[in-house]
Amino acid sequence: MLVLTRKIGESLMIGDNIRITVVSINEWQVRLGIEAPPNVLVYREELLGREPASAADEPQAGASGTCGEEAATGDKASAGS
């Protein structure tokens, strides 16, 4: 496992077309923004292996930029993409 240190606003690239940016940090959470092409599906690990119950639980693809906050944080209450 590669372990990196990043500050708010700093990014890392995976390949040539996936960018992960640290959006914010608080006591118990790190919020990440994920920019990826539309064909790259982004899942929260805890959702893998279960059947999606609704459209809100489906994967977020980065067609036009960043994924929704729910995909990055797991917090449905703060989702606002």
C-alpha positions as CSV (number, residue, x, y, z in Angstrom):
1,M,0.0,0.0,0.0
2,L,1.3,3.4,-1.0
3,V,0.7,6.0,1.8
4,L,0.9,9.7,0.9
5,T,0.6,12.9,2.9
6,R,-1.6,15.6,1.3
7,K,-2.8,19.0,2.5
8,I,-6.2,20.6,1.7
9,G,-6.3,21.5,-1.9
10,E,-3.5,19.1,-2.9
11,S,-4.2,16.2,-5.4
12,L,-2.8,12.9,-6.5
13,M,-3.2,11.3,-9.9
14,I,-4.0,7.7,-10.7
15,G,-3.0,7.1,-14.3
16,D,-3.5,10.0,-16.7
17,N,-7.2,10.6,-16.0
18,I,-8.2,10.1,-12.4
19,R,-7.5,12.9,-9.9
20,I,-8.2,12.7,-6.2
21,T,-8.2,16.0,-4.3
22,V,-8.3,16.6,-0.5
23,V,-11.3,18.9,-0.2
24,S,-11.5,19.3,3.6
25,I,-10.3,17.7,6.8
26,N,-12.0,17.8,10.2
27,E,-11.5,15.8,13.4
28,W,-13.0,12.5,12.1
29,Q,-13.3,12.9,8.4
30,V,-11.3,13.6,5.3
31,R,-13.4,14.7,2.3
32,L,-12.1,13.8,-1.1
33,G,-13.1,15.0,-4.5
34,I,-12.7,12.5,-7.3
35,E,-12.5,13.5,-11.0
36,A,-12.7,10.5,-13.3
37,P,-14.0,9.7,-16.8
38,P,-17.6,8.6,-17.1
39,N,-16.6,5.0,-17.7
40,V,-14.8,4.8,-14.3
41,L,-17.2,3.7,-11.5
42,V,-16.5,5.0,-8.0
43,Y,-17.8,3.0,-5.0
44,R,-17.5,3.4,-1.3
45,E,-15.9,0.2,-0.1
46,E,-18.6,-0.6,2.4
47,L,-21.2,-0.7,-0.5
48,L,-19.4,-3.3,-2.5
49,G,-21.1,-6.7,-2.5
50,R,-24.6,-5.4,-1.8
51,E,-27.4,-4.7,-4.1
52,P,-28.2,-1.0,-4.6
53,A,-31.5,-0.1,-3.0
54,S,-32.1,3.1,-4.9
55,A,-30.5,5.6,-7.3
56,A,-28.8,7.3,-4.4
57,D,-26.8,4.2,-3.7
58,E,-25.7,3.7,-7.3
59,P,-22.0,4.4,-8.2
60,Q,-21.0,8.0,-8.9
61,A,-19.1,8.4,-12.1
62,G,-17.0,11.5,-12.7
63,A,-18.4,12.4,-16.2
64,S,-18.0,16.2,-15.8
65,G,-15.8,16.6,-12.8
66,T,-16.1,15.6,-9.2
67,C,-18.3,12.9,-7.6
68,G,-21.0,13.8,-5.2
69,E,-20.2,14.4,-1.6
70,E,-22.1,11.3,-0.6
71,A,-19.7,9.2,-2.6
72,A,-16.7,10.8,-1.0
73,T,-17.9,10.9,2.6
74,G,-20.6,8.4,3.0
75,D,-22.9,11.1,4.4
76,K,-26.2,11.2,2.7
77,A,-27.4,14.2,4.7
78,S,-24.6,16.4,3.3
79,A,-24.9,15.3,-0.3
80,G,-25.3,18.2,-2.6
81,S,-23.7,17.6,-6.0
